[in-house]
Amino acid sequence: MIEAKVICDSIANDIRLTSIQSKAPMFLDAEFEKHRRLSNTSSNSSSNRAIPFLKMLDQGYFLPNDVRLNQPGMQGDLLLDEDSKEEFWNTLKDIYGYTSDKLKEWDKVHKQHLNRYLAGFYWQHKICTGTDWENFWNLRVHPDADPAMYEVAKKMKQAMDESTPVELKSGEWHLPYTRLEDHEYVTNFGHENQEEYISIIEAIKCSTARIARISYNNHDGSNPVIEKDILLHDGLLVDGHMSPFEHVATPMRMNVDLNCNPLHWEKGVTHMDRSQRLWSANFFGWIQYRQLIEQGAA
């Protein structure tokens, strides 16, 4: 089933920053990545190079519920009848079954190769974070969108519409995959029946690591270990894998002199648009953790 849920929802200075996790067919990834204010700079996805081949098979596979009749043009208008759709599904199941069975015979070949050949069937988990969702809704929650893309975008919008953002103040942080109690400490951080307090710096690192895994838990389903999260964060930083650092953010100071020298802008600000709005990469009104790192302020 295509799914979507809000992972973290924050608001500051009347500017909302929302992180949404989706489960959708992997082939839709290119559709997401066209939206540069969302996906191209602030998205992370489950990788079919990281998940073992048999575990990928265990996750099941995608069958399109909305199937259109063949006709000229990019978008079909008429639905295939239910009997024909059932026959089409059976064909897809045969293709999937035959291909997966043949690939199982090649267990000496690394998963980064095997997983590629079922990309049309696999599910992908993705987290997107942004302050500007309108263009995405306008193009993807639209009858002309790919039917599967329409379904996932519709569920993402519904999840966001039903979510209430938490108001944050200067110095507080938008931290996906954490439970933030206040601006100083995180309590019960990812552990049931365990009292554990960690600093905001540690919480930022753990959030970044969990974004990289697209989950509260590890790839094997086990509970996260704070020390391992921090090690993953530090390893990502050393190796230059920076996209997971783009979702964590803190409110931008808004009472600034917009006519001042850009060298005097708040750390993390990257540019000003023609409406004199300050941005941190693709976030309006919020400072990205990644930009603080790249500007030497974190």
C-alpha positions in Angstrom: 0.0 0.0 0.0 1.1 3.5 -0.8 1.5 5.4 2.6 2.5 8.8 3.9 2.9 10.2 7.4 4.3 13.4 9.0 7.5 12.7 10.9 8.2 16.2 12.2 6.1 19.3 11.9 7.4 22.7 13.2 6.5 26.4 12.8 8.4 29.5 13.7 7.7 33.1 12.6 4.6 31.8 10.8 6.7 29.7 8.5 6.0 26.0 8.6 8.7 23.3 8.1 7.4 19.8 7.6 9.1 16.4 7.2 7.0 13.7 5.5 7.9 10.1 5.1 6.3 8.2 2.2 6.2 4.7 1.0 5.8 4.5 -2.8 7.0 2.6 -5.8 10.7 3.1 -6.4 10.2 4.2 -10.0 8.5 7.4 -8.8 11.7 8.6 -7.3 12.5 10.6 -10.4 9.2 12.4 -10.1 10.0 13.5 -6.6 13.5 14.7 -7.5 12.2 17.2 -10.0 10.9 19.4 -7.2 14.1 21.2 -6.2 12.7 23.1 -3.2 11.7 19.7 -1.7 13.4 16.6 -3.1 16.4 17.7 -5.0 18.1 19.2 -1.9 16.2 17.8 1.1 15.2 14.3 0.6 16.6 10.9 1.5 15.4 7.5 0.4 15.8 3.9 1.3 18.6 2.5 -1.0 18.3 -0.7 -2.9 22.1 -0.9 -2.6 21.8 -1.1 1.2 19.0 -3.6 1.8 19.7 -7.3 1.3 18.1 -8.9 -1.7 15.9 -11.4 0.3 14.8 -8.6 2.7 13.7 -6.5 -0.3 11.7 -9.5 -1.5 10.1 -9.8 2.0 8.8 -6.2 1.7 6.3 -7.3 -1.1 5.8 -5.5 -4.4 3.8 -2.9 -6.1 0.8 -3.6 -8.3 -0.9 -0.5 -9.8 -4.5 -0.1 -8.7 -5.2 2.7 -11.2 -4.5 1.2 -14.7 -5.6 3.1 -17.8 -6.5 2.0 -21.3 -3.9 2.5 -24.1 -4.5 5.7 -26.1 -2.3 8.5 -27.7 -0.7 11.0 -25.4 1.1 10.9 -22.1 -1.9 10.4 -19.9 -4.7 7.8 -20.3 -8.2 9.0 -19.5 -10.2 5.7 -19.3 -9.7 3.0 -16.7 -9.1 -0.6 -17.7 -12.0 -2.8 -16.7 -11.5 -4.9 -13.6 -11.3 -8.3 -15.3 -8.5 -7.0 -17.7 -6.8 -5.3 -14.7 -6.7 -8.7 -12.9 -5.2 -10.3 -16.0 -2.6 -7.5 -16.2 -1.8 -8.0 -12.5 -1.3 -11.8 -13.1 1.2 -10.9 -15.9 3.1 -8.6 -13.6 3.1 -11.3 -10.8 4.5 -13.8 -13.3 7.3 -11.3 -14.4 8.1 -10.6 -10.7 8.1 -14.2 -9.7 10.2 -15.4 -12.6 12.8 -12.6 -12.3 13.1 -12.9 -8.5 13.4 -16.7 -8.7 16.2 -16.4 -11.2 18.0 -13.8 -9.2 17.9 -15.9 -6.1 20.1 -18.4 -7.9 22.9 -15.7 -7.9 23.4 -15.3 -4.2 27.2 -14.9 -4.8 26.4 -11.6 -6.6 26.2 -8.5 -4.4 22.7 -7.0 -3.6 23.7 -3.7 -5.3 23.4 -5.6 -8.6 20.5 -7.9 -7.9 18.2 -5.3 -6.5 18.3 -3.2 -9.6 16.4 -5.6 -11.7 13.2 -5.4 -9.7 13.2 -1.7 -9.3 9.8 -1.5 -11.1 8.2 -3.5 -8.3 10.1 -2.4 -5.2 8.8 -0.1 -2.5 10.9 2.9 -1.5 10.7 4.8 1.8 11.5 8.5 1.4 11.6 11.5 3.7 11.1 15.0 2.3 11.5 18.2 4.3 10.5 21.6 3.1 8.9 25.0 3.7 7.4 25.4 0.2 5.1 22.6 -0.8 2.6 24.4 -3.0 4.2 23.6 -6.4 4.4 20.0 -5.4 0.7 19.9 -4.5 -0.3 21.8 -7.6 1.5 19.4 -10.0 1.2 16.1 -8.3 -2.3 16.2 -6.6 -3.6 16.7 -10.1 -5.5 14.5 -12.6 -2.6 14.8 -15.1 -0.1 13.3 -12.7 1.0 9.7 -12.9 -1.8 7.8 -11.1 0.6 6.3 -8.5 2.3 9.7 -8.0 -1.1 11.3 -7.6 -2.0 8.8 -4.9 1.2 9.3 -2.9 1.1 13.1 -3.2 -2.6 13.1 -2.1 -1.8 11.0 1.0 1.2 13.3 1.8 -1.0 16.4 1.5 -3.7 14.7 3.7 -1.1 13.8 6.3 0.2 17.4 6.4 -3.3 18.9 6.5 -4.2 16.7 9.5 -0.9 17.5 11.3 -0.5 20.4 13.8 2.9 22.0 13.8 4.8 22.6 17.0 5.9 26.1 17.5 9.6 26.5 18.0 11.6 29.5 19.2 15.1 30.7 18.3 17.6 28.1 19.4 15.2 25.2 19.2 15.4 22.5 16.5 13.3 20.7 14.0 14.5 17.1 14.6 12.9 14.3 12.5 12.7 10.9 14.3 13.1 12.3 17.8 10.8 13.2 20.6 11.9 16.7 21.8 10.6 17.6 25.2 12.2 21.1 25.4 15.1 23.0 24.0 17.6 21.6 26.4 17.1 17.8 26.6 15.5 14.9 24.8 14.0 12.3 27.1 13.0 8.7 26.4 14.9 9.2 23.2 13.8 6.3 21.0 13.7 3.8 23.8 10.7 2.4 25.6 10.8 2.2 29.4 14.2 3.9 29.5 15.0 7.2 31.1 17.8 8.7 29.1 18.8 12.3 28.7 21.0 13.6 25.9 22.1 17.0 24.8 20.7 18.9 21.9 24.0 18.4 20.0 23.6 14.6 20.5 19.9 14.8 19.5 20.9 16.6 16.3 23.4 13.9 15.5 20.9 11.1 16.2 18.2 12.7 14.1 20.7 13.0 11.2 21.7 9.4 11.5 18.0 8.2 11.6 17.2 10.3 8.5 20.0 8.6 6.7 18.3 5.3 7.6 14.8 6.7 6.9 13.6 5.2 10.1 13.4 5.4 13.9 14.9 1.9 13.8 17.9 0.3 12.2 17.7 -1.5 8.8 17.3 -4.8 10.7 14.4 -3.5 12.7 16.4 -3.3 16.0 16.1 -0.3 18.3 18.5 2.5 17.7 21.5 2.9 19.9 22.5 6.5 20.6 26.2 5.8 20.4 25.9 4.1 17.1 23.7 6.9 15.8 26.4 9.4 16.7 29.1 7.3 15.0 27.0 7.1 11.9 26.5 10.9 11.9 30.3 11.4 12.3 31.0 8.9 9.6 28.6 10.6 7.1 30.3 13.9 7.8 33.8 12.6 7.3 32.8 10.9 4.1 30.9 13.9 2.7 27.5 12.3 2.5 25.7 15.5 3.3 22.0 15.1 2.3 20.8 13.7 5.7 22.1 16.9 7.3 19.6 19.0 5.3 16.4 18.1 7.2 17.5 19.2 10.7 16.9 23.0 11.1 16.5 25.8 13.5 14.4 29.0 13.1 16.1 31.9 11.3 16.3 35.3 13.1 13.9 37.5 11.3 14.6 40.9 12.8 17.6 41.6 10.6 18.7 44.5 8.5 18.1 43.2 5.0 20.3 46.0 3.6 23.4 44.9 5.5 26.4 43.3 3.9 25.7 39.6 3.2 28.9 38.8 5.1 27.0 39.9 8.2 24.0 37.6 7.6 23.2 35.0 10.2 25.3 31.9 9.8 23.5 29.4 7.6 21.8 31.9 5.4 22.7 31.3 1.8 20.9 33.9 -0.3 18.1 36.5 -0.6 15.4 36.4 -3.3 13.9 39.3 -5.2 11.3 39.7 -2.5 14.0 40.2 0.1 13.3 36.9 1.7 16.3 35.1 3.3 16.9 31.5 2.5 19.1 28.7 3.8 19.5 26.5 0.7 15.9 25.5 -0.1 14.4 26.5 3.3 12.8 29.9 3.7 12.9 31.2 7.3 14.8 28.2 8.7 18.6 27.5 9.0 19.6 24.1 7.7 22.1 22.2 9.8 24.0 21.4 6.6 24.5 25.0 5.8 25.8 25.7 9.4 28.3 22.9 8.9 29.5 24.1 5.5 29.8 27.7 6.8 31.9 26.5 9.7 29.3 27.4 12.4 28.5 23.9 13.6 
